[in-house]
Amino acid sequence: MNKGPISQFIQHHYRHFNAAALVDAAKGYEAHLLEGGKMLVSLAGAMSTAELGISFAEMIRQGKVDIISCTGANLEEDIMNLVAHTHYKRVPHYRDLSPQEEWDLLQDGFNRVTDTCIPEEEAFRRIQEHIYKIWKDAEDKGERYFPHEYMYKLLLSGVMKEHYEIDPKHSWMLAAAEKNIPIVVPGWEDSTMGNIFASYCIKGELKPSTMKSGIEYMIWLADWYKHNSGGKGVGFFQIGGGIAGDFPICVVPMMYQDLEWHDVPFWGYFCQISDSTTSYGSYSGAVPNEKITWGKLDINTPKFIVESDATIVAPLIFSYLLGW
């Protein structure tokens, strides 16, 4: 692939330290795909609100992502950005806000994510109106689905199109839905839509069983990994840390140690973008070599860590992989 100006700039200027690690990780990702490997990308933090979709959606469309693990927040916030972008409020001086100013944002219907405030009415409630009908329809039919499958139904139904406020090609969830990319969403309950679903269950309007669980996600992931880890294997590109990363990477030691399937290959590539410092028991701050002791990575698995802000690093690596 002929590389564009961003990629050329990266290769010329990024020669040392975290900059060099960024280039090495991007080249490792590229080599893994060229050699027939598949790639899991995990999204922690608030990468959807940081508009990662501008680059990540194209990664999905070009077949450079085979499976995604993300938090419930990232799952829903990409759709919120799709349908309520013009109502978001930017707060560049967020570090200087007083408790009173934070309270005022709440009273005005804004939930702050660092320097960006999500408009509750336009984002959460606009989705809630439609997703409840999809949840209820499934329950009435005796059907059960995973959280991301309900979101796919929502997007593919077209009922949200009239509310699109960004170029839809910048929505990674829309790109994933159109390609039916598998997603695992550990801890989905810890999201706004998860809270909303729980509220309907408390009110007796829905049953918890209508939503497939995290355990069922792990069972599904074990089957997917078993059928997709041949040859070069599956790589693991981790943006941030937390449950979005730790949940899926554990599928390998679970199969090897708990199921005693001793022919399970380790992850074939690993990269972590994180600014977490190494600390006591922190998954986010653990260096890749620690994962060897947990049966997640092999001694020879290509390992990379870019200790920097994922909102800066991830779009650059994706740009390199896309040849921009």
C-alpha positions in Angstrom: 0.0 0.0 0.0 1.3 3.5 -0.9 1.3 5.5 2.3 -0.2 9.0 2.4 1.1 12.2 4.1 0.1 11.3 7.7 1.9 7.9 7.4 4.9 9.4 5.8 5.1 12.1 8.6 4.9 9.4 11.2 7.6 7.3 9.7 9.9 10.3 9.3 9.5 11.9 12.6 8.5 9.2 15.1 11.8 7.5 15.6 12.3 7.2 19.4 10.6 6.4 22.7 6.8 6.4 22.7 6.8 7.7 19.1 8.9 4.7 17.9 6.7 2.3 19.9 3.7 3.8 18.0 5.3 3.0 14.6 6.4 -0.5 15.7 2.9 -1.3 17.0 1.3 -0.1 13.7 3.8 -2.1 11.6 3.2 -5.1 13.8 -0.6 -4.8 13.3 -0.2 -4.5 9.6 2.1 -7.5 9.4 -0.3 -9.6 11.5 -3.1 -8.9 9.0 -0.9 -9.4 5.9 0.1 -12.8 7.3 -3.5 -13.8 7.5 -4.2 -13.0 11.1 -7.4 -11.6 12.6 -7.6 -8.7 15.0 -9.7 -7.9 18.1 -9.9 -4.2 19.1 -10.9 -3.3 22.6 -12.3 0.1 23.5 -12.2 1.4 27.0 -12.6 5.0 28.4 -14.8 7.3 26.4 -13.3 6.8 22.9 -16.7 7.1 21.2 -17.3 10.5 22.7 -13.7 11.4 21.6 -15.0 10.7 18.1 -12.7 7.7 17.4 -15.3 6.7 14.8 -13.8 9.1 12.3 -10.9 6.7 11.8 -12.2 3.5 13.4 -15.3 3.2 11.2 -13.0 3.1 8.1 -10.9 0.5 9.8 -14.0 -1.7 10.1 -15.1 -1.0 6.5 -11.7 -2.0 5.2 -11.7 -5.3 7.0 -8.9 -4.4 9.5 -11.0 -5.3 12.5 -12.6 -8.7 13.0 -14.1 -8.4 16.5 -14.6 -5.7 19.0 -14.8 -5.6 22.8 -16.1 -2.4 24.3 -17.7 -0.9 27.4 -21.4 -0.3 27.3 -20.6 3.4 27.3 -18.6 3.2 24.1 -21.4 1.1 22.5 -24.1 3.7 23.2 -22.0 6.9 23.0 -21.1 6.4 19.3 -24.9 6.3 18.6 -25.5 9.3 20.8 -22.8 11.3 18.9 -24.5 10.2 15.6 -28.0 11.5 16.6 -27.2 14.4 18.9 -23.8 15.9 17.9 -25.0 19.4 17.4 -26.3 19.5 21.0 -23.1 18.5 22.6 -21.4 21.2 24.8 -17.7 21.7 24.7 -16.0 22.7 28.0 -12.3 23.4 27.2 -11.7 24.8 30.7 -13.1 21.7 32.5 -10.2 21.6 34.9 -11.3 24.9 36.4 -14.9 24.1 37.0 -16.2 24.6 40.5 -18.7 22.2 42.2 -21.4 24.8 41.5 -20.6 24.9 37.8 -20.7 21.1 37.7 -24.1 21.2 39.4 -25.3 23.8 36.9 -24.4 21.5 34.0 -26.4 18.7 35.6 -29.4 21.0 36.0 -29.1 22.0 32.3 -29.2 18.3 31.3 -25.6 17.9 30.5 -23.4 15.0 31.6 -19.7 15.8 31.4 -17.1 13.5 30.0 -13.8 15.5 30.4 -14.2 18.4 28.0 -17.4 17.3 26.4 -20.9 17.3 27.8 -23.5 14.8 26.5 -27.0 16.3 26.2 -29.2 14.0 28.1 -32.5 14.8 26.4 -31.3 14.8 22.8 -28.9 11.8 23.3 -30.2 9.4 25.9 -33.9 9.9 25.6 -33.9 10.0 21.8 -32.4 6.5 21.8 -34.5 5.3 24.7 -37.7 5.9 22.8 -36.8 3.5 20.1 -34.7 0.9 21.9 -37.4 0.3 24.4 -39.7 -0.8 21.6 -37.1 -3.2 20.3 -36.5 -4.7 23.8 -40.2 -5.0 24.3 -40.9 -6.5 20.9 -38.2 -9.2 21.5 -39.6 -10.0 24.9 -43.1 -10.4 23.6 -41.8 -12.9 21.0 -39.9 -14.8 23.7 -36.6 -13.8 22.1 -33.3 -12.8 23.8 -30.3 -10.9 22.4 -27.0 -9.5 23.4 -26.8 -5.7 24.1 -25.0 -4.9 20.9 -27.5 -7.0 18.8 -30.3 -4.7 20.0 -28.2 -1.7 19.0 -27.6 -3.2 15.6 -31.4 -3.7 15.2 -31.9 -0.1 16.1 -29.4 1.2 13.6 -30.4 -1.1 10.8 -34.1 -0.4 11.2 -33.5 3.1 9.9 -35.7 4.7 12.6 -32.9 7.0 13.7 -31.9 8.2 10.3 -33.9 11.4 10.5 -31.9 12.4 13.6 -28.4 11.9 12.1 -26.3 14.9 12.8 -22.9 13.8 11.6 -21.7 12.1 8.4 -22.8 8.5 9.0 -19.5 7.3 7.7 -18.0 8.6 11.0 -20.1 6.2 13.1 -18.1 3.1 13.9 -21.3 1.4 15.3 -23.1 2.0 12.0 -20.1 0.5 10.1 -20.0 -2.5 12.5 -23.7 -3.0 12.2 -23.6 -3.0 8.4 -20.8 -5.6 8.4 -22.3 -7.5 11.4 -18.9 -7.3 13.2 -19.2 -9.4 16.4 -18.9 -7.3 19.6 -18.6 -8.4 23.2 -19.8 -5.8 25.8 -18.7 -6.9 29.3 -20.3 -5.1 32.1 -23.0 -3.6 29.9 -25.1 -3.0 33.0 -22.7 -0.2 33.9 -23.9 2.1 31.1 -26.7 4.5 30.7 -28.7 2.1 28.5 -28.0 -0.6 31.0 -29.3 1.5 33.8 -32.4 2.4 31.7 -33.0 -1.3 31.0 -32.7 -2.1 34.8 -35.2 0.6 35.5 -37.8 -1.0 33.2 -37.1 -4.3 35.0 -37.7 -2.7 38.4 -40.9 -1.3 37.1 -42.0 -4.7 35.9 -42.1 -3.6 32.2 -39.3 -5.9 31.1 -37.6 -9.0 32.3 -33.8 -9.2 32.9 -33.7 -12.5 30.9 -34.6 -10.5 27.7 -31.0 -9.3 27.8 -28.3 -11.9 27.3 -25.6 -11.8 30.0 -21.9 -11.3 30.4 -21.4 -15.0 31.1 -23.2 -15.7 27.8 -20.8 -13.3 26.1 -17.8 -15.3 27.4 -19.4 -18.6 26.3 -20.0 -17.1 22.8 -16.4 -15.6 22.7 -14.9 -19.0 23.5 -16.6 -20.5 20.6 -15.7 -17.6 18.3 -12.0 -17.8 19.3 -11.8 -21.6 18.9 -13.0 -21.2 15.3 -11.0 -18.2 14.3 -7.6 -18.7 16.0 -6.0 -21.0 13.4 -3.0 -20.0 11.3 -1.5 -16.7 12.4 -4.1 -16.4 15.1 -6.1 -13.5 16.6 -4.3 -10.3 17.6 -5.3 -8.1 20.5 -5.2 -4.3 20.0 -6.2 -2.7 23.4 -7.1 0.9 23.7 -7.0 1.8 27.4 -7.5 -1.0 29.9 -10.3 -2.0 32.3 -13.0 -4.6 31.7 -13.1 -4.0 27.9 -9.6 -5.4 27.7 -9.4 -7.8 30.6 -12.7 -9.7 29.8 -11.9 -10.8 26.3 -8.2 -11.5 26.8 -9.1 -14.0 29.6 -10.9 -16.2 27.2 -7.6 -17.9 26.3 -6.5 -18.9 29.9 -10.2 -19.8 30.6 -10.2 -22.4 27.8 -6.7 -23.6 28.5 -6.8 -23.8 32.3 -10.5 -24.2 33.2 -11.8 -26.2 30.2 -8.4 -28.0 29.9 -8.4 -27.5 26.1 -4.6 -27.6 25.7 -4.6 -27.0 21.9 -5.8 -23.4 22.3 -3.3 -20.9 20.8 -2.3 -17.8 22.6 -3.1 -14.3 21.3 -1.0 -13.8 18.2 -0.2 -10.0 18.7 -0.6 -7.6 21.5 -0.6 -3.8 21.7 -1.8 -1.6 24.5 -2.2 2.1 24.4 -2.4 3.4 27.9 -1.3 6.3 30.1 -1.9 4.3 33.3 1.2 3.9 35.5 2.2 0.5 36.7 0.6 -0.1 40.0 -0.5 -2.8 42.5 -2.9 -5.2 40.8 -4.0 -2.7 38.1 -4.9 -4.4 34.8 -4.6 -1.1 33.0 -1.2 -0.4 34.3 0.2 -3.9 33.8 3.0 -4.3 31.3 2.4 -6.9 28.6 4.9 -9.4 30.0 2.8 -9.8 33.1 0.2 -11.4 30.8 2.6 -14.3 30.1 2.2 -15.4 33.7 -1.6 -15.5 33.3 -1.5 -17.7 30.2 -2.7 -14.9 27.9 0.4 -14.2 25.8 3.2 -16.5 24.6 6.8 -15.8 25.1 7.1 -15.0 21.4 3.9 -13.0 21.0 4.8 -9.6 19.4 4.1 -7.2 22.3 3.9 -3.4 22.2 2.9 -0.7 24.7 2.5 2.9 23.8 2.4 4.9 27.0 0.4 7.9 25.9 -3.1 9.3 25.4 -5.2 7.0 23.3 -7.2 9.9 21.8 -3.9 11.0 20.2 -2.3 7.6 19.5 -5.2 5.4 18.2 -6.2 7.7 15.3 -2.5 7.9 14.2 -2.1 4.2 14.2 -5.3 3.7 12.3 -4.3 6.4 9.8 -1.1 4.5 9.2 -3.0 1.2 8.7 -5.4 3.0 6.3 -2.5 4.5 4.4 -3.6 8.1 5.0 
